[in-house]
Amino acid sequence: MTKELRRLSILMLVMFLALFGATSWIQAVQAEALSVNSANKRALYDSYEVQRGSIIASGSAIATSVPTTDLYSWQRVYTDPDMWAPVTGYFNPVLGSRTGIEQAMNPVLSGTGGSQFFSRIERIVSGQPPRGSNVVLSLDAAAQRAAYEALGDLQGGVIAIEPSTGRILAMVTSPSFDTNLLASHNPNDVNAVYDQLEADPGKPLSNRAIAGDLNPPGSTFKLVVASAALASGDYTPQSTLPNPAVYQLPQSSNRVFNASGGTCGPGETVTIADALRLSCNIPFAELAVELGDEAIREEADKYGFNQSFTMPLTSTASGYPRTILDDAQTALSGFGQGQVTATPLQMAMVSAGIANEGIVMNPMMVDQVIGPDLLVQQTFDPTEFGRAIDDDIAAELVAMMVANVSDGAASGARIDGVDVAGKTGTAENGDDQPYSLWFTGFAPADDPQVAVAVVVEDGGGRGQSGSGNAIAAPIAKKVMEAVLGR
């Protein structure tokens, strides 16, 4: 071989290797990023020819693709669309829009994910038509239906979590919408439906379970304050606080009252345990001032406040103010008012962390990705967010929460034969505004299988006369019973 021919051969080899490397990089490593790039019209057009994978819950498909005779080849169809809307979202190739799991897991569902590279090659070689992979959710269909039916026409959100793993078992929001109407291939019909939903004052497109316009958590936040107090080492459940019928906020003319309008039980003092059981505001306002806003903020952060979570849906961060609060604002935060806001997801994580011996798990809602050949392509394992409290303190909080249900302000969550741990909340939104009604808790208390949080907005239709115990707690009870098979 002549020198010139050898040089040419080496050059051709280098060029081949560079081309092979670049192609492999694009096909395997960049495939997922390119597929979700809005400027990549080729990916959009190619997706019309692909039978999109199914979304599966409890062994049944809740989102599937059926063949059509139009340009788009496949039509997305949803089962029980209103019930599953906050989970599945919708996919519309006409408008190039998608939400929910359809958006978060689009590369997998459309068959363009990096983990599906070899599967794509195999189908090309064998001459099989392209297909997306199936997404298996952690959600429990029985718990989802129980939450959906219990919430009914009320405005609010419900979420249920498996405490030991963070797996989401139910996610419901109301009002909801029919995702099939937004999956239509008629752009005029879709735009008309979307505009109507956007203009609806009930905000049906908002996922109140994990996002939306956040509500003050009210007395459910007392769990975080009690947790901070016990974790400090300066307090026990039997530590006492002054027990007046009226509490004037420090450096303020505003006053705080208990829901009863009187003292928190008899006596000049009240224990932290009894104040939580009876859900009294004044003792927790006093306790918050003693602890200080920094200690409460640090404790709230340990449960996930001030942080967004991707599961793979993305939550809105719940908030305990990052700015330094004066004593008056700190006192209000002691019973979940003032500038404190939360999603049901966040309050479920508080309960789940207490139930899980103080360890808070990251929320997750996808268990597996299964290919068209029914082989598991990807699995998702539980991960820890962090430890909020020691297990002995968690045990003390569990006992206090059980008393809250069995002999306290959360009696609406009682389940015959099961020890339920819980906390209600009735949060104010302004002088003349309806309350936000809350419950968070878990069951069974001695072997937690499910943690639930419920928020009912607009006072449950009762303005300022409704309560978390009367309206939110029974909804949570139905969800817990469904998970426990009762």
N, C-alpha and C positions, 0 to 999 in steps of 0.2 A: 504494500500500500504506500502510495506516495505521500509526502509530507502534506501536500495541499488537500489530498483526499482525506487524510486522517484528521486534519483541522476541521474540514467540512463536516465529517462524521461527528466529531466532538461537539461542534456548534449545533448540529441537528439534535443530538442527544440532550444538550442543555435546553434547547428550545422546547423539546418534547416534555422534559421533566418540569419545566416552568409552566407549560400549558396544563399538564396533568395536575400539578400542585394547585394552580389557580382554580381549575375546574373543581377539584376535590374540595378546596376551601369554600368555594361558593355553594356547592351542592350539600356539603355536610355541616360546615360551621356557620355559614352566613344564611343558610336557607330560611331559618326561622325569622331572622331579622328582616330579610328581604320580603318575606311573605306578608308581614304586617305593615310594610312601608306603604303609606297611602299613595305614593307616587308610582308604585309598581303596578301599572295597569295590566301587565301580562299575567301577574299572579291572580288578579281579579277575574280576568277572562278565563284563565285555566280552571279557576275554581268552579265555573259553571258546569264543567264537564265531569266534575268529581262528585261521586255520591258521598255526601258529608256523613261523618260518623255519628252515631247516636249518643245521646246523653242518657245515662241509666241511673235509676235510683231504686233500691230494694229489688233488684233483678228485673225491673221492667223499664222499657224505653219511655222517656218522657219528652224526647225530641228526636224525630226521625226525618229522613228525606225520602220523598216519593217521586217517581218520574213524572215529567210534564212534557207537553208537546211544544212548549215555547222555547225561546232563545236560551233560557237559563237551565234547561235540562232537568233540574231537580227543584222540588218545592219543599220547604221546611214545614213540618207539621208538629204541633205541640199537643200533648195530652193534658187535660185539666189545666189549661193555659193560665187562668187567673191565679190558681193556687201556686203554680211553679214559676210565675213570671219573675219574681225577684231573684230566682236561682238561675234559670236558663237564660233569661233575657230573650232576645230575638235576633234572627239573621235575615238580612234582606239584600240579595245581590243586585236588585234593581237600583237601589240607592247607595249601595256599597256601605251599608251601616250594620252594626251589630253591637249587642250589649250583653251583660251578664257572662255566664260561662261560655256562651257563643263567641264572645269577644276575648275573654281571658284565655281560653283554650283553643282559639281559632287555628293555630298552626297544626295542632294535633287533629282536630276535627276535620280539617281540610286536607290532611295528609301531607303537609309540607314541613312538619317539624323535623328538627335535626335528628331526633331519635328514630325517625322513620325512614332514614336514608336507604338502608339496605332493603327494607320492605318495598320501597318504591322501585329499586333496581330489580328485585325479584319479580315484581308484577310486570315490569316492562319486558323482561326476558321471557316470561311465561305467556305474554300476550294478554294478560288479564286487564280489565279496565281499572283505572285509578280509583281508589277508595280511601276515605279518611278513616281514622281510628276512632274507637268508642271511648268515651269518658265515663268512668264509673264513680259516682258521687258517694260521699259518706252519709248523705241524708236518708232518714228513715221515713218511708212513705206514710206509715201509720201516724207517726208523730207530726209530720207535715200536715196531714189532713186534720188531725185533732186541733192543731194550732189554727189552721185556716177556718175551720168551722166554729171554733170557740171565739175567735176574734170577730167573725161575722162582719157586720156592717160598721163596726166601730173603727175609728181612725187610729192606727197605731202600728206597732211591730212586735213580733215575737221571735225569739231565737232560743235554740236548745243546743247544749254542748255536752259531749262526753268528757267528764272532768279529767280522767287519767290520760287522755290522748289529745284533747282539743278538737276532736272530730265534730263537725257541726251536724246535728241530727235533724234540725228543722230551722227554716228561715222563711217567715211569712210577713207580708206587709199589707196594709189595707188603708185606703182603697187600692185595688189592683187593676189589671187590664188584661185583655185578650191578646196574647202575643201572636196568635194566628193572623190577626188583622194587620199587624205590622210586618208580617212575613209575606204578605201578598205581593204578587208580581205586577200589580197594577199601580203605577206610581201615583196616579191621581187619588185613588182610594187610600193608599198608604199615607200620603201627605195630609189628606183631610182628617184621617183618624189621629195622626200624630199631632196636628194643630189643635184638635179638640182635647186631647189628653194634656197637652201643654197648657191650655187655657183653663183647665179644670182646677178650681181653688183647692180641691182635695189632694192635688199633686200625686196622682196615681203612678207616675213614672219614677217617683222617689222611693228608694229602698229604705224605709224607716228602721229596719232591723239593724243596719250597719252604717247608715249615712243619713242624708237629708238635713233638715233643720233640727239641730239637736235640742233636747229638752233638759231642763235642770233635773237631776236625779232624785231630788227630795230626800226623804229619810233613808232610801236605800244606800246613800252615801255614808250614813252613820256606820256602816260596816267598815269602811276605810278608816274613819276616825277612830273607831274602837280598836281596829288593828294597829294603828299608829300608837295609841295609848299603851296597849299591852306590850307591843314590841319595844317600847322605850324602857321597860323595866321599872318604871315608876308607878305603874298602875296594875291592878288586878281587876277581875270582874266585880269584886266586892268593894273596890275603892268607891268612896262617896263624894258627892258633889252637892253644893247648896241647892235647895229645892223651893225657890220662890214661885209664885203664880205669874209674875210678870218680870221680865228681864230687860233692862234698858241697855241697848248696845253701847259699848265704850265710845266716848267722845261723840255721841250722837243723841238726838232726841227721839229716835225711833225705838220701838219696843218690840220684844219677841214674846209670843204666847205659846203655850202647849195647845195641841189640838183640842184637848178637853176644856180649855179655858181656865183651868185651875192648876193646882200643883201636880207633880208627877207622883201620884200616890200620897199616902199620909206621911207625916214626918218632916222635919226640917232639912233632912238630907235624903239623897236617893243614890243607890248604887248604880254603877255603869251598866250592870246586867239588867237591872229593873228598868233603867231609862231606855235601854234598847228594846226590852220586851214590851214596854208600854208605848214605845216610839215617841218619846218626849223631846221637844225641841230645845227647851231651855238648858237642861243639863249638858246636851251636846254642844250648844253654843258656848257654854262656860268651859267645857273640856277643850274645845278647839282653841280658844284664847290661851288656855294654859299650855297647850302643846306648841302653839305657834304655827304660822302658815308654812314655814319651811319644812317642818316635820311632816305635816299632812301632805304637802306636795311630794316629798320624797316617797312617802308610803303609796300615794296614788300612782306615781310613776312605776312602782314595783308591780302594780297590777295591770299596767298597760296604758294608763292615762297619758295624754300628750303624745301619742304615737299612733300612726296608721298601720294597719295590718293588711297583708296580701295573702289571700287564702284559696284560690287566686283572685277572687273579687277583692277590690280594695275598699277598706273602710275609711270613714272620716274619723279623725282623731278626736277622742273625748278630751275635755279640757279641765284641768285645774290651773288657775292663772299662773303664768311664769313670773309675772311682776310681783313685787313685794306688796302684800295686802296689809291694810291697817287692821286694828283689832276688831272694828265693826264688821268689815268684810270677812275677816277670818271667822268671826262668830257665825255669820250667815252660812259660810261654807261648811260649818260643823254639822248642819242638817241639810246639805245639798242644795242650798240656795245661793243667791248672789251671782257670782260669775262662773259657777261650776256647771258644766254641761256633760252629757253622756249619751251614748248609744245603748240600746239593749245588748249589743255584743259586748260592750265594755262591762256592763253590770253583770252579765252572765259570766264573764271572765273573773270578776271578783268572787262570785259564789263558787265557781269551779276551782279557783285557786285555794280557797278555804277548804273545800271538799277534798282536794288533792293533797292534803297535809302541807299546805303552804306553797306548793309548786304550781306556778302558772304556766300553762301550755300555750303555744302559738295556735291560733285557730286554723283549721284546715277543712276543706270540703271536697277534695278529690282523693280517692283511694288508689285508683289504678287507671292506666291507659291500656286498652286491649285492641290489638290489630284486627284487620278484616279476617285473618286466619285464626282468630280467637286465642292467639298467644299473647301473654302479658308482655307489653313493651316497656312499661314503666310503672313503678310503684312509688308511693309517697309515705314516708314514715313520720310519726309524730316527733315534734321538736319542742324543747323547753324554751319558754320566754325567760324564765328566771324564778328564783325563790323570793316570794313576797314576805313570808313569815316562817318562823320555826314551827315544827310539827306540834309541839306542845301548846303553843299559842293558837294554832289552827284548831286544836281540839277544844280549847276554851271558847273560841268563837262558834264552833259547831254547836256546843251545848247551849250557848246563848241564843243561837238562831232556832234551835229546836224548841226552846221555851217560848220563843216569839210566835211559833205556829200553834203549839199545843196549849198555851195558856197566855196568849198575848195578842198583839195587834194584827197578826197575820193568820187568824183562824180560818180564813177563807181558802187556805191551801191545804187543809187537813185531808189526809187520805186514810181511810180505815185500815188498820193493821200495818201502817207504814209510818215510821218517824220521818217527818219532813222538816228540813231546816229552811228558814226563809226570813225575808224582810220586805215589808211594804213601804211605799212612799206615796205621798200626795203633795206634789210640787206646785208652788204658786208661780204664775206667769205675769203678774201685774194685778193692780187693784180690782179691775173689772173683768179680767180674763179667766176663762175656764182653767181648771187645774190639769196637770199632767199626772196620770195615775200609774203607779209602778208596782211591780213585784219582782224580786229575784230570790232564788233559792235552789235547793237540790234535794234529791231523794235516791235511795234511802239514806238517812243520815249516817248510818254505820257502815254502809257499803255503796257509796255514791255512784249511780249509773247515769244520771242526767242532771245537768244544771240548766236552769231556765231563767230568762228575763223577759218581762212584758212591759211595754209602755202603751198606754191608751191616752191619746191626745184629746183635746177639746172636751175634757171633763167627762168623756164617755157619754156625751149628750146631756149631762146633768149639770153643766156649768161648774159651780163651786160647791155642789152638794154631794158629788160622787167621792169615792175614796179608793185607794189602792187595794184595800182589803175586800171591798164589796165587788169591784169590777175586774181588777187586774189579777188578783190571786186565784180566783176560780178558773181563769184562762190557763194560767200556769199549771194548775192542778190537772186539767184535762190533758195537757201535753205530757206531764210526768206519768200519769196513768197509762197513756198510750205507749210510752217507752218501756214501762215496767210490765206491760201486758195485762193491766187490770181493767 
